[in-house]
Amino acid sequence: MAVIQKIRDKYAKLAGFIIALALVGFILMDAASGRFGDLFRNDSSIAKVNGEKIDYKEYAERIQEYETLYSLLNNNVTIDDNTRAQIHDQILREMIFEKLISEQADDLGLTITKEEEKEMISGAMPDPLVMQFPYFKNQETGQFDPNYLMQFESNKLDLSNPQAQKAMEQWQMLKNYIRRTRLTQKYTAMFTAAAYTPDFIMQRQLQDQNYMASISYVKVPFTTVNDNEVKVTDEDLKSYMEKHSAQYKIDDPTRSIEYVSFDVKPSAEDTAQVLNAITGLKADLATTNDAESFVNRNSDDQYRDLFLTKKSFMSAYSDSIMALPEGAVFGPYFENNTYKIVKVLEKRSLPDSVKASHILIATQNRTDSAAKKTADSLLAAIKSGANFDTLATKFSDDPGSKTKGGDLGYFPYGAMVPEFNEATFMGQTGDLKVVKTQFGYHIIKVQDQKNFGPAVKLATISKALAPSSETENAAYAKANEFAGRNANGKSFDDAVKAQGLNKLQAQNVKVNDFMIPGVGSSREIIRWMYDAKQGDVSPVFNTDGRYLVAKLTDVQDKGLMKLDASNRPMLESLVKADKKAELIANKYKSSASLDAIAQATAQPLQNADSFNAASGYVPNLGYEPKVVGYSFFEGLKPNTKSPAIKGQDGVFYIALKERFRKPDAQDPMQMQQMQMQNMQLRNAMGSMLQESMKRNAEIKYNAKNLY
């Protein structure tokens, strides 16, 4: 006790200081990761739109929401990297657009009212996504059923059930998405609804189609001037880009890389190991009496208890396998990067489609015993002479078929749940029975079975051929050694040449891109690109089945395009064309007629007849809009030589032979043409609105937080 008191007396102040220091440390750590993070250069935003942040947390939540909905609305499909990148890009674009219009929407009073929201969600014609929501579809017919929607909206689900709780969460996600997109749709509609083609423009277009001209011309190709007669400097190229800045302006920063790939492919040892493993299972597969358990224990893919027909057995070896007797084993064979062996368990003749009717007594709103009792009673009544169609209309819980007397029409093998499939395809025409499925009890009447053919049930053992960890490690070690030994641009290039590696390129990658063509999902690489300097060499990146080492070759910031090796040839050809056109024009400016120019240039005097003012194309010349423009210029009088006209690949001199108008006929398609043009204009405006607003905004992306 005395020792404790001594510590209190002697070290109280020191302990207090340590505690205070610890508290300050915790506060600073929280600030650095929280809303004061910018003070510590820890920006939690993914982008800033006109100085306003888009928060990382909201972005991440929206990604989870969209990926969940995408999978759900596409039959629980697994999202691949390409689709995921598209989803992430869509989310980023939407969030930026929402920031851009939010202030204007508030000023304009654009809102989603409660009445409007109700109409979108549960009105007579709900949003199309509501009608695609799988929980609102009748499982037998696949059609939207508003009764299921009413159950969700009235909270009649048992939320203690994890599946019901998950469904409700997904439904809330979908409603949030519909509300958000509705506001942007209303904003966009203000612009698109106001877009139309004025009648006078349409009239002018129709008149131009009937306004015809014929000309004589001499074309002096640029090739008549030698390249060594025109000198092109860097200043000429830069001046050209500045003069045509709209074409050469970069709205978003870009980066370019060169990279080498170290592929991870199965070695001969990997192949032998997989082949030996599956071959060793062949004898046991042939003798096992429990094929399902054996497959599930030893195969990469689980056992499938169904028959395959020639139509449904998608394999190059299907004919050989289907010809085997029951009990025979085939393989190993290699298909789709997988080694397989199969055992024929059963062979029989099956129809490829069945027509059936059913009465569903669902277990959703009644106990199992009550549902079975009702189904058994209905079956007994039908066997005693009661009309099946009448009972289906009165008692069935399947709204899609009850109005048709329970008729499901023809359906293929495997289209229904397993129990229903078994009852209709394994039985006979005329069968009448009660079958239980996940939806309840079905009284099934098999009406017809057609197109019988051979079918087999198989037990399949599959082993995917993949690189072993040793092979993977060897490829990584090779890539890591390359990156470690070649840490700058020059040594990178020298090593690529010395080792005979294939150097690839990825150009003009934007900070908000999610994939690099030829590479795949690439956020990690893109983050490095926007944190590196030109000439830097990257660490090793693990991509889909390979390792990459990259060199940053170009940094292009927002603004006028840089002059570099990639764009120089194209710019030089354009500048040379301008210089050659000027030389040709000066050389023949004193020539009085086309004949004189034709003689001086040794080029033929030619004719182009009967072309209209509505098109930029001239017979025998192709697309030459400037020639068309001069041909219909009222200042160009008949039989007079025009000034030099720079065309696509030469200089034209023209003389007007005649202009004339064809009689204006009343066009019965005029109104339809105007409506189509208005629709095209509105569609174009809707798609261009976002890009136009982005172009005029200040958007700064935070590469490290995008994923």
C-alpha positions in Angstrom: 0.0 0.0 0.0 2.9 2.3 0.8 4.5 1.6 -2.5 1.3 2.5 -4.4 1.0 5.7 -2.4 4.6 6.6 -3.2 3.9 6.1 -6.9 0.9 8.4 -6.7 2.9 11.1 -4.9 6.0 10.9 -7.1 4.6 10.2 -10.6 1.1 11.7 -10.6 2.1 14.6 -12.9 4.0 12.3 -15.3 1.1 9.9 -15.6 -1.3 12.8 -16.2 0.9 14.1 -19.0 1.1 10.6 -20.6 -2.7 10.2 -20.5 -3.2 13.7 -21.9 -0.7 13.0 -24.7 -2.5 9.7 -25.5 -5.9 11.5 -25.7 -4.4 14.1 -28.1 -3.0 11.3 -30.2 -6.4 9.6 -30.4 -8.0 12.9 -31.4 -5.4 13.6 -34.1 -5.8 10.0 -35.5 -9.6 10.5 -35.6 -9.2 13.9 -37.3 -6.8 12.5 -39.9 -9.2 9.8 -40.9 -12.4 11.9 -40.4 -13.8 15.2 -41.5 -10.6 17.1 -40.6 -8.6 14.8 -42.8 -7.7 17.5 -45.3 -5.6 19.2 -42.7 -3.4 16.2 -42.8 -3.5 15.7 -46.6 -5.8 12.7 -46.1 -8.6 13.6 -48.6 -11.5 11.2 -48.3 -13.2 12.4 -51.5 -13.1 10.6 -54.8 -13.5 13.8 -56.8 -14.2 17.5 -56.4 -16.8 19.1 -58.7 -16.4 22.9 -58.7 -14.8 22.6 -55.3 -17.6 20.4 -53.8 -16.5 17.0 -52.7 -18.0 13.6 -53.7 -17.4 11.5 -50.5 -15.7 8.2 -50.7 -18.1 6.6 -48.3 -21.1 7.5 -50.4 -19.3 6.3 -53.5 -18.5 2.9 -51.9 -22.1 2.5 -50.7 -23.4 3.3 -54.1 -21.1 0.7 -55.7 -22.3 -2.0 -53.3 -25.9 -1.0 -54.1 -25.5 -1.0 -57.9 -23.6 -4.3 -57.9 -26.3 -5.9 -55.8 -29.1 -4.6 -58.0 -27.2 -5.5 -61.2 -26.8 -9.1 -60.1 -30.3 -9.4 -58.8 -31.9 -8.0 -62.0 -29.9 -10.3 -64.2 -30.7 -13.6 -62.6 -28.0 -13.4 -59.9 -25.3 -13.3 -62.5 -21.7 -13.2 -61.3 -20.2 -9.8 -62.1 -17.0 -10.0 -64.1 -14.3 -7.3 -64.1 -15.4 -5.7 -67.3 -19.0 -5.3 -66.0 -17.8 -4.1 -62.7 -15.6 -1.4 -64.4 -18.7 -0.3 -66.4 -20.8 -0.1 -63.2 -18.1 1.9 -61.4 -17.8 4.3 -64.3 -21.6 4.8 -64.5 -21.7 5.6 -60.8 -18.9 8.1 -61.0 -20.6 9.9 -64.0 -24.0 9.9 -62.2 -22.5 11.3 -59.0 -20.7 14.1 -60.9 -23.8 14.9 -62.8 -25.9 15.0 -59.6 -23.4 17.5 -58.1 -23.5 19.6 -61.3 -27.3 19.9 -61.3 -28.0 19.9 -57.6 -27.8 23.7 -57.1 -29.8 24.4 -60.3 -32.4 21.8 -59.4 -32.9 23.6 -56.1 -33.2 27.0 -57.7 -35.7 25.6 -60.3 -37.7 23.9 -57.6 -37.2 20.4 -59.1 -38.3 17.8 -56.6 -39.9 14.4 -56.5 -43.2 14.7 -54.7 -44.7 11.9 -52.6 -47.5 11.4 -55.1 -45.0 11.1 -58.0 -42.9 8.7 -56.0 -45.9 6.6 -55.3 -46.8 6.5 -58.9 -43.3 5.4 -59.9 -43.2 2.7 -57.3 -46.7 1.2 -57.0 -48.8 3.1 -59.6 -50.8 1.5 -62.5 -47.6 1.8 -64.6 -44.6 1.6 -62.3 -41.0 2.2 -63.3 -39.8 -0.6 -65.6 -37.2 -1.6 -63.0 -40.0 -2.3 -60.5 -41.5 -4.7 -63.0 -38.2 -6.4 -63.4 -37.7 -6.9 -59.7 -37.5 -10.7 -59.3 -39.5 -10.8 -56.0 -42.4 -9.3 -57.9 -42.5 -11.9 -60.6 -44.7 -14.9 -60.6 -42.3 -17.8 -60.4 -44.3 -20.0 -62.7 -45.0 -17.5 -65.5 -42.1 -15.1 -65.0 -44.5 -12.1 -65.3 -44.8 -9.1 -63.0 -47.4 -9.6 -60.3 -48.6 -6.4 -58.5 -49.9 -8.5 -55.6 -46.3 -9.3 -54.6 -45.4 -5.6 -54.7 -48.4 -4.8 -52.4 -47.1 -7.3 -49.9 -43.7 -5.6 -49.9 -45.1 -2.1 -49.6 -47.5 -3.1 -46.8 -44.6 -4.8 -44.9 -46.4 -8.1 -44.7 -43.1 -10.0 -44.9 -41.7 -11.8 -41.9 -38.6 -9.7 -41.3 -37.3 -12.2 -38.8 -36.6 -14.4 -41.8 -33.1 -13.5 -43.1 -34.1 -14.1 -46.7 -37.1 -11.7 -46.3 -35.0 -9.1 -44.6 -32.4 -9.3 -47.5 -35.2 -8.9 -50.0 -36.5 -5.9 -48.2 -33.1 -4.3 -48.2 -32.7 -4.9 -51.9 -36.1 -3.4 -52.5 -35.1 -0.3 -50.6 -31.9 0.0 -52.7 -34.0 -0.1 -55.9 -36.4 2.6 -54.6 -33.4 4.8 -53.8 -32.0 4.3 -57.3 -35.4 5.1 -58.9 -35.8 8.3 -56.9 -32.3 9.6 -57.7 -32.5 8.9 -61.4 -35.9 10.4 -61.6 -34.6 13.8 -60.6 -31.8 13.8 -63.2 -34.4 12.6 -65.8 -36.6 15.6 -65.0 -33.7 18.0 -65.3 -32.6 16.5 -68.6 -36.1 16.5 -69.9 -36.3 20.3 -69.6 -33.6 20.6 -72.3 -34.6 17.7 -74.5 -38.3 18.7 -74.5 -37.4 22.1 -75.7 -35.3 20.8 -78.6 -36.9 20.8 -82.1 -36.1 21.6 -85.7 -37.8 24.8 -86.7 -40.0 24.6 -89.7 -38.0 27.1 -91.8 -34.9 24.9 -91.4 -36.8 21.8 -92.5 -38.1 23.8 -95.4 -34.6 24.9 -96.3 -33.3 21.3 -96.1 -36.1 20.2 -98.5 -35.4 23.0 -100.9 -31.7 22.2 -100.9 -32.5 18.7 -101.9 -34.1 20.1 -105.0 -31.5 22.8 -105.7 -29.1 21.3 -108.3 -25.8 22.4 -109.8 -23.4 21.2 -112.5 -19.8 22.3 -112.7 -16.5 22.0 -114.6 -13.4 21.6 -112.4 -9.7 21.0 -112.4 -8.2 19.3 -109.4 -4.5 20.0 -108.6 -3.4 17.2 -106.2 -1.1 18.0 -103.3 1.2 15.4 -104.7 2.2 17.8 -107.5 4.2 19.6 -104.8 7.3 17.8 -103.5 7.5 17.3 -99.8 11.0 18.9 -99.7 9.4 22.2 -101.0 7.5 22.6 -97.7 9.3 22.9 -94.4 7.4 22.2 -91.2 8.7 23.4 -87.9 7.5 22.7 -84.3 6.2 26.3 -84.2 4.1 25.5 -87.3 2.6 22.5 -85.6 1.9 24.3 -82.4 0.3 27.2 -84.3 -1.9 24.8 -86.2 -3.1 23.2 -82.9 -3.8 26.6 -81.4 -5.7 27.7 -84.5 -7.8 24.5 -84.3 -7.9 24.3 -80.5 -11.4 22.9 -80.3 -10.1 19.8 -82.0 -6.9 19.5 -80.0 -8.1 20.5 -76.5 -7.8 17.8 -73.8 -10.7 18.0 -71.4 -9.4 15.4 -69.0 -5.7 14.6 -68.1 -4.3 11.4 -69.6 -1.3 9.2 -69.0 0.4 6.7 -71.3 2.5 3.7 -70.5 4.6 1.0 -72.1 4.6 -2.4 -70.3 5.9 -5.9 -70.4 3.9 -8.9 -69.3 5.1 -12.1 -67.5 2.3 -14.6 -68.1 1.4 -17.2 -65.6 0.7 -20.4 -67.6 0.4 -24.0 -66.4 3.7 -25.8 -66.8 4.2 -29.3 -68.1 4.5 -30.4 -64.5 1.2 -28.7 -63.6 -0.5 -30.5 -66.5 0.9 -33.9 -65.6 -0.3 -33.4 -61.9 -3.9 -32.6 -62.9 -4.0 -35.4 -65.5 -2.6 -37.9 -63.0 -5.1 -36.8 -60.4 -8.1 -37.2 -62.6 -6.9 -40.5 -64.1 -6.5 -41.9 -60.6 -10.2 -41.3 -60.0 -11.4 -43.2 -63.1 -11.4 -46.7 -61.6 -13.3 -45.5 -58.4 -15.8 -43.6 -60.5 -16.5 -46.7 -62.5 -17.2 -48.8 -59.4 -18.9 -46.4 -57.0 -22.6 -46.9 -56.1 -23.0 -43.3 -54.9 -22.0 -41.2 -57.9 -23.4 -38.0 -56.4 -21.4 -38.1 -53.3 -18.3 -39.2 -55.2 -18.5 -36.3 -57.6 -19.2 -33.7 -54.9 -16.1 -34.9 -53.0 -13.7 -35.0 -55.9 -14.8 -32.6 -58.6 -14.4 -28.9 -59.1 -18.1 -28.8 -60.2 -20.9 -30.2 -58.2 -23.2 -33.1 -59.3 -26.1 -32.2 -61.5 -29.1 -34.5 -61.3 -30.6 -34.0 -64.7 -30.7 -35.6 -68.2 -28.8 -34.2 -71.2 -30.1 -34.5 -74.7 -28.2 -34.0 -78.0 -29.5 -30.4 -78.0 -28.5 -29.6 -74.5 -25.2 -31.5 -74.2 -22.8 -28.8 -75.4 -19.6 -30.7 -75.9 -17.4 -31.8 -78.8 -17.5 -35.3 -77.3 -21.3 -35.5 -76.8 -21.8 -38.1 -79.6 -19.2 -40.4 -78.3 -20.4 -40.2 -74.7 -24.1 -40.6 -75.6 -23.3 -43.8 -77.6 -21.8 -45.5 -74.5 -23.8 -48.1 -72.4 -24.9 -47.4 -68.8 -22.0 -47.8 -66.4 -19.3 -46.9 -69.0 -16.7 -44.3 -68.2 -15.3 -41.9 -70.8 -12.1 -39.9 -70.6 -10.0 -38.2 -69.5 -10.6 -35.5 -72.1 -9.7 -31.8 -72.2 -12.3 -29.2 -72.8 -12.6 -25.5 -71.8 -9.3 -25.6 -70.0 -10.6 -28.5 -67.8 -9.8 -32.2 -67.7 -12.9 -34.4 -67.3 -14.1 -38.0 -66.9 -17.7 -38.9 -67.2 -19.7 -42.0 -66.2 -23.0 -42.8 -67.9 -25.5 -43.4 -65.1 -28.7 -43.8 -66.9 -30.1 -43.7 -70.5 -33.6 -43.2 -71.5 -35.9 -41.6 -74.1 -37.3 -38.2 -73.1 -39.5 -35.6 -74.8 -37.8 -32.3 -75.6 -40.9 -30.4 -74.5 -44.1 -31.0 -72.5 -47.5 -29.3 -72.4 -49.0 -29.3 -68.9 -51.6 -27.6 -66.7 -51.4 -27.1 -62.9 -53.2 -25.7 -59.9 -50.9 -24.2 -57.4 -51.8 -24.2 -53.7 -49.1 -21.9 -52.3 -47.7 -22.4 -48.8 -46.8 -18.7 -48.6 -50.0 -17.7 -46.8 -51.1 -21.1 -45.3 -49.5 -24.0 -43.3 -48.0 -26.9 -45.2 -50.6 -29.3 -43.9 -53.5 -27.1 -44.9 -52.0 -26.7 -48.4 -51.5 -30.4 -48.8 -55.0 -31.2 -47.6 -56.5 -28.7 -50.1 -54.4 -30.1 -53.0 -55.4 -33.7 -52.1 -59.1 -32.7 -52.0 -58.9 -31.0 -55.4 -57.1 -34.0 -56.9 -59.9 -36.3 -55.6 -62.5 -34.0 -57.0 -60.9 -34.0 -60.5 -60.6 -37.8 -60.5 -64.3 -37.9 -59.6 -65.2 -35.8 -62.6 -64.8 -32.2 -61.6 -63.5 -29.8 -64.3 -59.8 -29.1 -64.0 -60.0 -25.7 -65.8 -62.8 -24.5 -63.6 -61.0 -25.5 -60.3 -57.8 -23.9 -61.5 -59.6 -20.6 -62.2 -61.2 -20.7 -58.8 -58.4 -22.1 -56.5 -55.0 -21.7 -58.1 -52.5 -19.2 -56.6 -50.7 -18.8 -59.9 -52.2 -15.6 -61.4 -50.3 -16.1 -64.6 -52.0 -19.4 -65.5 -55.3 -19.5 -63.5 -57.1 -17.2 -66.0 -56.2 -19.9 -68.6 -57.5 -22.8 -66.6 -54.0 -23.6 -65.3 -52.6 -24.1 -68.8 -48.8 -23.5 -68.9 -48.4 -24.3 -72.6 -45.3 -26.1 -73.9 -42.0 -25.8 -72.0 -38.6 -27.4 -72.5 -36.8 -29.8 -70.3 -35.2 -28.0 -67.3 -37.4 -24.9 -67.5 -39.3 -25.7 -64.3 -38.1 -26.4 -60.8 -36.6 -30.0 -60.4 -39.7 -31.6 -58.8 -42.1 -30.1 -61.4 -39.7 -31.1 -64.2 -39.4 -34.6 -63.0 -43.2 -35.1 -62.8 -43.9 -33.8 -66.3 -41.0 -35.3 -68.3 -40.5 -38.6 -66.5 -44.2 -39.4 -66.4 -46.6 -40.1 -69.3 -49.2 -38.1 -71.2 -52.4 -38.1 -69.1 -50.7 -38.3 -65.7 -52.5 -36.5 -62.9 -50.7 -36.1 -59.6 -49.8 -33.8 -56.7 -46.2 -32.6 -56.5 -44.6 -30.4 -53.8 -42.1 -27.7 -54.8 -40.6 -24.7 -53.0 -43.7 -22.7 -54.0 -46.3 -25.1 -52.6 -48.4 -28.1 -53.8 -49.2 -28.5 -57.5 -51.9 -30.6 -59.0 -50.3 -31.4 -62.3 -52.0 -32.7 -65.5 -49.6 -33.8 -68.3 -51.4 -33.0 -71.5 -48.8 -33.8 -74.2 -45.2 -34.9 -74.6 -43.4 -34.5 -78.0 -40.2 -35.1 -79.9 -38.8 -38.0 -77.9 -35.1 -38.6 -78.2 -32.1 -40.2 -76.4 -31.0 -38.6 -73.1 -28.3 -39.5 -70.6 -27.6 -38.7 -67.0 -23.9 -38.3 -66.3 -21.6 -38.2 -63.3 -18.8 -35.8 -64.3 -15.5 -35.3 -62.5 -13.8 -32.1 -63.6 -10.4 -30.7 -62.7 -9.4 -27.3 -64.0 -5.9 -26.9 -65.4 -4.4 -24.0 -63.5 -0.8 -22.9 -62.6 0.5 -24.3 -59.4 1.8 -22.0 -56.7 5.4 -22.9 -57.8 4.6 -21.8 -61.3 3.0 -18.6 -60.0 5.9 -17.8 -57.8 8.4 -18.4 -60.6 6.6 -15.9 -62.9 6.4 -13.3 -60.1 10.1 -13.8 -59.3 11.0 -13.1 -62.9 8.8 -10.0 -63.1 10.1 -8.8 -59.7 13.7 -9.2 -60.8 13.0 -7.3 -64.0 11.4 -4.4 -62.1 14.2 -4.4 -59.5 17.0 -4.3 -62.0 15.4 -1.7 -64.3 14.3 1.1 -62.2 14.4 3.9 -64.8 13.2 4.4 -68.3 16.5 3.8 -70.2 17.3 0.6 -68.4 13.7 -0.6 -68.9 14.1 -0.1 -72.7 17.5 -1.7 -72.8 16.4 -4.8 -70.8 13.3 -5.2 -73.0 15.5 -5.2 -76.1 18.2 -7.4 -74.6 15.7 -10.0 -73.4 13.6 -9.9 -76.5 10.4 -9.1 -74.6 7.2 -8.0 -76.2 6.7 -4.3 -75.2 3.0 -3.2 -75.3 1.4 0.2 -75.0 -1.6 1.7 -73.3 -2.2 5.3 -74.4 -4.4 8.2 -73.2 -5.6 6.5 -69.9 -7.8 8.9 -67.9 -7.7 9.2 -64.2 -11.3 8.0 -63.9 -10.9 5.0 -66.1 -11.3 1.6 -64.5 -9.9 -0.7 -67.2 -7.0 -0.5 -69.6 -7.7 -2.1 -73.0 -5.7 -5.3 -73.2 -4.9 -5.4 -69.5 -8.3 -5.7 -67.8 -9.3 -4.3 -64.4 -6.6 -1.7 -63.8 -7.3 0.7 -61.0 -4.1 -0.2 -59.1 -2.0 0.5 -62.2 -3.9 3.8 -62.9 -3.4 5.0 -59.4 0.4 4.5 -59.9 0.3 6.3 -63.2 -1.2 9.4 -61.7 1.3 9.4 -58.8 4.4 8.7 -60.9 6.6 11.0 -63.0 7.3 10.5 -66.7 10.0 7.9 -67.2 9.3 6.1 -63.8 9.2 2.3 -63.8 6.4 0.7 -61.8 6.5 -2.1 -59.2 5.1 -5.5 -60.2 1.3 -5.5 -60.8 -0.7 -8.7 -60.5 -3.4 -8.7 -63.2 -5.6 -11.5 -64.6 -3.2 -14.4 -65.0 0.0 -12.4 -65.4 2.4 -9.9 -63.9 3.0 -6.5 -65.4 5.9 -4.0 -65.1 5.2 -0.6 -66.7 7.0 2.6 -67.7 5.2 5.9 -67.7 5.9 7.3 -71.1 3.7 10.4 -71.3 1.9 12.9 -69.1 -0.8 15.0 -70.7 -2.5 17.6 -68.5 -5.8 19.3 -69.2 -5.6 21.9 -72.0 -4.0 22.0 -75.4 -2.6 18.7 -76.6 1.1 18.3 -76.3 3.2 17.9 -79.4 4.8 14.4 -79.3 5.8 11.5 -81.4 2.3 10.0 -81.4 0.6 13.0 -82.9 3.4 14.6 -84.9 3.0 12.5 -88.2 -0.8 13.4 -88.4 -0.2 17.1 -87.6 2.7 17.3 -90.1 0.5 15.9 -92.9 -2.2 18.5 -92.1 0.2 21.4 -92.0 1.9 20.2 -95.2 -1.5 20.1 -96.9 -2.1 23.7 -95.9 1.3 24.8 -97.1 1.0 23.0 -100.4 -2.5 24.4 -100.9 -1.1 27.9 -100.4 1.8 27.2 -102.8 -0.6 25.9 -105.5 -3.0 28.8 -105.0 -0.2 31.4 -105.4 1.3 29.6 -108.4 -1.9 29.7 -110.4 -3.7 32.8 -109.1 -3.0 34.7 -112.4 -4.5 31.9 -114.6 -7.5 33.3 -116.3 -9.5 30.1 -117.0 -9.8 26.4 -116.1 -8.3 25.5 -119.5 -5.2 27.5 -118.6 -4.9 25.8 -115.2 -5.5 22.4 -116.8 -2.8 23.0 -119.3 -0.3 24.4 -116.8 -0.8 21.6 -114.3 -1.2 18.7 -116.8 -4.5 17.8 -115.0 -7.7 17.0 -116.9 -10.7 19.3 -117.1 -13.6 17.3 -115.8 -17.4 17.7 -115.1 -19.6 17.0 -112.2 -23.3 17.1 -113.0 -26.6 17.3 -111.1 -25.6 17.3 -107.4 -27.7 19.0 -104.8 -27.0 21.5 -102.1 -28.1 19.3 -99.2 -25.1 16.9 -99.4 -21.4 17.5 -99.1 -20.7 14.8 -101.8 -19.9 15.5 -105.4 -20.1 12.8 -108.1 -16.6 11.5 -109.0 -15.1 13.6 -106.2 -16.5 12.2 -103.0 -16.9 14.3 -99.8 -15.9 17.9 -100.8 -18.2 20.2 -98.8 -16.2 23.4 -99.8 -16.7 22.6 -103.5 -20.4 22.1 -102.9 -20.5 25.4 -101.0 -18.9 27.4 -103.8 -21.1 25.7 -106.4 -24.2 27.2 -104.7 -22.6 30.5 -103.7 -24.6 33.2 -105.5 -21.4 35.3 -105.9 -20.0 32.7 -108.3 -21.4 33.5 -111.7 -21.8 31.0 -114.5 -18.7 30.4 -116.6 -16.4 32.2 -114.3 -13.4 30.7 -112.5 -13.6 30.3 -108.8 -10.7 31.1 -106.4 -8.6 28.2 -105.3 -10.6 25.8 -103.0 -8.6 23.6 -100.6 -10.1 20.1 -100.7 -9.4 16.8 -98.9 -6.3 15.9 -101.0 -5.9 18.7 -103.5 -6.8 22.2 -104.7 -9.9 22.7 -106.8 -10.7 25.3 -109.4 -14.4 25.2 -110.5 -16.6 27.0 -113.1 -20.4 26.9 -112.7 -22.2 25.5 -115.7 -25.7 25.9 -114.4 -27.9 26.0 -111.3 -31.5 25.0 -111.4 -34.4 24.0 -109.1 -36.4 20.9 -109.6 -40.1 21.4 -109.1 -41.0 21.4 -105.4 -43.3 18.4 -104.9 -45.4 18.0 -101.8 -43.5 15.4 -99.7 -46.0 13.1 -97.8 -43.0 12.0 -95.6 -42.2 15.6 -94.6 -43.9 15.5 -91.2 -42.5 12.0 -90.4 -39.1 13.2 -91.4 -39.4 16.3 -89.2 -40.6 14.1 -86.2 -37.6 11.7 -86.7 -35.2 14.6 -86.9 -36.6 16.1 -83.7 -36.3 12.7 -82.0 -32.7 12.4 -83.1 -32.0 15.9 -81.9 -33.5 15.2 -78.5 -31.6 12.0 -78.1 -28.4 13.7 -79.0 -29.0 16.5 -76.6 -29.8 14.1 -73.8 -26.5 12.2 -74.3 -24.4 15.4 -74.8 -25.8 17.4 -71.8 -23.7 15.6 -69.2 -20.5 15.9 -71.2 -21.1 19.5 -72.0 -21.7 20.4 -68.3 -18.6 18.4 -67.3 -16.5 20.2 -69.9 -17.4 23.5 -68.4 -16.9 22.5 -64.8 -13.8 22.2 -62.8 -13.5 18.5 -61.9 -10.5 17.1 -60.0 -10.3 13.4 -59.4 -8.6 11.7 -56.5 -7.0 8.7 -58.1 -6.0 6.9 -54.9 -9.7 6.7 -53.7 -11.2 5.5 -57.0 -11.5 1.7 -57.3 
